[in-house]
Amino acid sequence: MNDFKKYNLKPYLNQALDHIHFKTPTKVQELVIPIAIAGESLMVESATGSGKTHAFLIPILQKLDENNQEVQVVIISPTRELAIQLYKVCAELTKFCNKKIEVVKVIGGMDRESEIKKYEKKQPQIVIGTIGRLIDLVIDTNVLKIHHAKTVVIDEADMIFEKKELLDVDKIMGKVQGKPQFLIFSATIPQSLRHFLNKYLDNVKTITIQEKNFTAANIEHLMLQCKTRNKEEVLLELLHIINPYLTIIFVNTKEEVDRLALFLSKQGFKIGKLHGAMDDRIRRQMLKRIDSLEYQYVVASDIAARGIDIKGVSHIINFDLPNDIEFYIHRTGRTARYNNTGYAYSLYAYEDDEYVKNLQSKGLKPKFVKIKNNEIVETKFNYTKKQKSFTKIIEEQIHSTTKMPKKVKPGYRKKRLEAINKKIKKVKKEYISKIYRKKAQIERGQK
């Protein structure tokens, strides 16, 4: 039985859901779909991989007037990759409609002039676009007419954090006349963003789906110890042991993506790469090649952690732990999607103990493992809180007590630093002298 049929969806939507084997709504879909179909605005917080995309696209298509040839829906995406992914899902859901539904992706890297000519002749019904290109076509050139849109969606809203982006979103949303339905979706909605959205969402209904676990329950989290070993060696051993279907190996910078990909390639692995500095055309080609399972291993920066639904990811490996702990959720959320199971390995060393402890305090219950005799075996997490050294304490005290005046003359900063270093040197010298005096007293006493 298909539980989606209780929503009395259009026949082509039921057919599409059957085709992609969607039988039972996820929790977020169960809560959102009936309210969104009724036309209410919503602010929805739900974990990565919980089914948010279908939760808003199904109601959008259910309410769409296929005979109305004007922009009815605007979906704002913070990244091109997410916009492309949303476009694909929308195409999947409209596949069996007997009327042509005009869905367009408005993103950078496309021929701008041909886009302008196209929209001068005919308007799409659903617009899925990134902020910059929407500003260009909606505000600057005014060829994309969104003023009659009935629904505005912001997906992965917490990725829109720069002031300029917020101002641009404000301009786009302000272009829509009347009182459209606003649907805001994200894994987390910070208070600062909530204040901004409240400008448009008076008394908006908020749905927050609290997960019992820090991340999805069907992901096994393994902290892989490499405290006294080279990380690259540990990674190589791990890759030979797990034999994954598809693995994303996360690092923190695009430079590290290139470096690690080159290292693994030299070891005989066929490696895909994803990072923000890649040319748009090359990045699209790479995503297609990953989608067609040309690669078993993909080295990526955090661009792949949000919004991109790469099918079949069985393993996530954090070669570098993410700088922002929130991205641990987003990275590991690339696996175990649609009720599948997945594995998340994180390589950690001595300096990561505090980070791991922080993850535990948020509710993560990882298994601690190491590689021994080409096998993954369980071990213990021996956490000892690092005490600040005397030298560090002294340095912090002197820096805090040597105040910086509001107005400074040229060269003052350099003189201030020299004075601080002089004080630190003096205190250290006194401290060392004190230790030796005490030692001498003990020795005299022993004689």
N, C-alpha and C positions, 0 to 999 in steps of 0.2 A: 504493500500500500504506500502511496505517495502522500505524505502529510502536508505537502505544499498545497494540495487541492482544496484544503479547508479555507484558503484565502480567495477562492473563486477567481483565480487568475485567468487571463486571456488564454485561449487554447494554444497559441504558439509558444507562450511562456511555459505552460505545463509540458509541452513537447520538448522544449529546449532543456528543461530541468531533468526530464526523463533521459534525454540523450547524454547528459553529463553525469548521470547517476546520482542526482541529488534527490534523496527520498525524505530525509528528516531535517527540519530547520535546526541550525545551531541556536544556542541560547540568545545571542544578540539578534539573530533573524526572527526568532519567536517573539521577542519583545518589540522590535522595531517595525517589522513589515506592516502589521495592522494599523499602527498609529500613523506611519508615514503615508499609507494608502488613504487614510482619512484626511490627510492634508496638514497635519500638525507639524510645527517646527520642532526639531530635536537637537540636543547636544548629547552625543553618545561617547562614553569612554569604555573601551573594550580592548582586550589584549590583542597583540599581533597574531594573525592566523585564526581569529575567532569567526571569520565569515562576514566582516563588515561590508565588503564590496557588494556582495549579493543582497545584503540587508537594505542598501539604498537603491541599487539598480533595479531590483524587482519592482518596488513600488513606483519608481520613476516610469518604467515601461508600462506598468499597469495603468497609470493615469495619463500616459501620453496620447495626444490626439493625432493619429497618423495622417489625418487629412489636412491638418493645419501646417502649412509650409512656412513657419517662422520659428525662431529660437524659443524653445519652451523650457529647456534645461541647460544650466551652466554648471559644470563640475570643475572646480579649481584644484589643481594638483601642485604640490611644492616641487616636484621633480619630473623631468621628461620621462624617465623610466616608469614611474608610477602612472603617468598619463597614458603611455603606450599600453601598459598592463590593463588599465581601466577600459581602454578602447577595445582590447582583445576580448575582455569579458563581456562587454556590451555587444560586440559582434556575435559572440557565442550565444547570447540570450535572444538576439533578434534573428537568428539564422532561419527560423521556420515561419517568420511573419510573411504573409502573402502580399504585403504592401512594403515598398521600399522605405525604410526609416533612415533618414539622413543623419549619420553620426560622424563627427569630424574630430580629429585630434589637432589641437592648435599648439604647436611646440616649436622650439628653435631647431635649426638644421633643415627646415623645409623651405622650398622656393617661395619667398615672400611675395614676389610680384604675381606669380600665378595664383597664390592664395587670395590676394586682393581682388584680382579679376574674377575669380570664382565666386566670392561673396558679393561682389557688385551685381552679379547675375542672379544668384540664388542663395537663400539663407538655409543653414542646416537646422535640424530640429533639436539635436543634442550636441552641445559643445563641451569637449574635454580638453582643458588647456592649462599650460603653465602660466604663472603670474606675468612674466615679462612679455610673452607673446600676446597674451590677452590684452595687456595695456596697449600694445602696439596696434592691434586690430580693432579693439573696442573703443579706446580713448583717442589715441593719436591719429589714426586714419579713419576711424568711425565707419568701417565697412562691415563689421560684424555687429548686427543690431540685436542686442540682448535685452532691450528695455521692456519687452513684454514677457520675459521669462517667468514661468510660474514656480520654478524650483531652483535654488542655488545650493550646491553642495561644496563643502570644503573637506577634502580627505587628508588624512594625516596632518591635522591642523597644528600639532605641536612642532612640526618642522618649520613652520612659518614664524620665525622668532626675530628676524632683523627688522628694525624700525621701518626701513624703506619698503620692505615687503608688506608689512602691515598697512602702510599708507597706500600702497598700490592695490591691495585687496579691498581697502576701504573705497577707493575710486571705482573699482569694478562693481562691488556690491551696491554702491550708490547710484550706478547707472541703471539699475533695475527699478522700474516704476512700481507703485502700489505696494502691496504687502505680500511678497512671495513667501513660499515655504523655504526655510533655511534648514539644512541638514548638516550638522558638524560632526565629523567622526575622527577619532584619534585613540591611540593607546593611552595617552594621558593628556589632559587639558590643563596647563598651568594657570594659576590665578591671574597672571598678567594678560594672558590671551582671553581668559573668561571675561575680564573687564572690557576688553575691546569688543568682543562678540555681543555683549549685553546691549551695546548700542543698537543692534538690529534685532535682538531676541528678548523682547519684553516678556517676563514671566515664562520663559521657555521651559519645556519639560526636559529634565536631564535624566538620562539612563546611565547608570554606572554599574558595570558588571564586575563584581569583585571575584577575582580568581582565588580559589583556595590555596593555590601555590603561587610562588613568585613568578613562575613562568608556566607554560602549558604542562599539564600533568603527564602527558604522554612523551615527554622528553626525559631521557636519562642524562643527568649531568655528571661528568667525570672530571675531577681535577687531577691532571697528570703532572706528577712531580718531576722536575728536572733541576733540582736545587744545586747539584754538584756536577751537572753535565751540560754539554753544549746543546742548545735548543734545536738547532738544525738536525743534529744526530738523533735526538729523541723524536722529532717529527718524522724523519725518514723511517725509523723503526715502527712508529705508529701506523704510517701509511701502508707498510708492508703487512702489518697484522690485520688491520680492519677490512681491507678490500671493499670499499664503499660502493654504493650505486652511483651517488654523486655527492661530492664534498665541497663545501665552501670553506677556504682557509682565510681567516680574517687577520689583517694587520692594520696598523694605525695610520700609515701614510702611503701616498701614491709611490713615493720613492722605494718604500719597503715592498710594495706590491711587485715592482719591477725587479728588485734585487732577489726576493724570495722565489719569484717565478723563474728567473734565470737559473738560480741554484737548483731548483727541482727539475728543470728541463735538462740540465747537465747530468742529473742522476737517472735520466731515462723516462721521466714522466711527461706525458702530454698535458700541458698546463694552459688553462684559459685565464684571462685577466680582466678585472673590472675596477676602474677607479675614475674619479671625477674629471681628471685632466685629459681623458681620452677623447679623440675626435668623435663627434656625434655619429657619423657614418660607421666608423670602426666599432663603436660601442654597440650600435644596433646589430651589426653583423655578428659581433661576439655573443650577444644575447640569443640570436637565432641559432648559432652553432651550439651554445650551451643547451638550448631547448631541444635540439635534435640529438642530444647526448653524444656530441663529438668529443666532449671532454668529460673525464671522470673527476678531475680536480680543477677548481677555480680559486685563484688567489685574488682577494678583493679587499678594498677599503670599505668604510662604512656606507658608501653609496649603495651597496647591495643589501644593507641591513634594513632599509625602510622601503616598504611599498612594492618592491619587485617580487613577484611570485614566480620563482624558478621551480618548476615542477620536479618532483622526484628527489629532492635533497634529503639524503639519508643521514649525513653527518655534518656537523659544524665543528670546525677546529679554530679556537682562539689562539693563534700563534702569539699574538700580542693581546693581553687583556685590554678591553676598550677603556679609553681615558674617562669617559662618562659612563658611570655604572648603569644608567638607563639603557645604554646601547647593548648591554649584555642581554637584556630582554629582547631587543629588536634583532640582534644577530642570531640568537638561538631560535628565535621565532621563524627563521627561514626553513627550519625542518619541522617534522611532525605536523604538517598542515593537513586539514580535512580529515582529522581523526587518525592519521597515520602515526607511527611511532618514529622516534628519531634519537640521535645521540649527539651530545655537545661536549667535546673535549676542550679543556683549557689548560695550556701549559703555564705552570707557575714556578717561580723561584723564591728565594728567601725574601727579597724585597716586596713580593706580592702578598705576603702573609696577612697584612692589615686589610688589603683589598678583599681577599677571600673571606676574612672574618666579617667584613662589611656585608658581603653577599649573604652570608649565613644569617646575619642579624635581620636581613630583609625577608627571611623565610626560605631561602634556597637550602636544600638538603642534598649537597653533592656527595658522590662517592669519591674517596681519595684513592688514587691508584699510582702505580709505577710500572715500568717495564723491566722485567727480569727474565732472563733466558728466553727472549723473544715471546714472552707472554705478558698480558696485562694482569697484574695481581693487585689486590687491595692492600692499602697501607694506612697509616694513621697521619692525621694532621697535627703536627706538634707545633702549636702556636705559643710563642712567647712574646709578650708585648715589648716592643723595643723602647728602652729608656733613652732619653736624650743624654748625650755626653755632657760632661762639665763644660767643655769648650763651646758646645752648641748653646747651652743655657746662657753662658757669659756673653756670647756674641749677640743673642737675641735681646738680653737685658740692656746692653750698651746701645744697640741700635734703637731700642724703644725709648731710652732716656735721652738720647741725643736728638732733640726735636728739630724739625725743619721749619724755619720761619715761612710765613705766607709769601713774602716777597724776598727773592734772593738775587744777589748780584752775580754776574757772569763769573764762573770759576768756583762758586761757593760749594757746589755739590762735590767737586773734586777735593776741596779743602776739608769738607765735612767727613768724607770717606777716609781721608788721611788721618784725621783726628780720631775717628772711631777705631781704625786699625792700630793706632798708637796706644789707645786705651786698652784694647784687647791684648796687645802684646805685653803691656805692663802687668795686667791682671794674670795672664798666663804665667809670666815669669815669677810673680809673687806666689802663685799656686804651686809651681814646681819647687821653688825654694822652700815652701812650707813642708812639702812632702819629704824633701831631703833632710830638713831640720828634725822632723819627727823620726825619720829613719836613724839619724845620727844619735838622737836621744835614746832610742831603743837599744842601739848597739852599745852605748856607754853604760846603760843599765845592765846589759847582759854581762859586761866585763866586771 
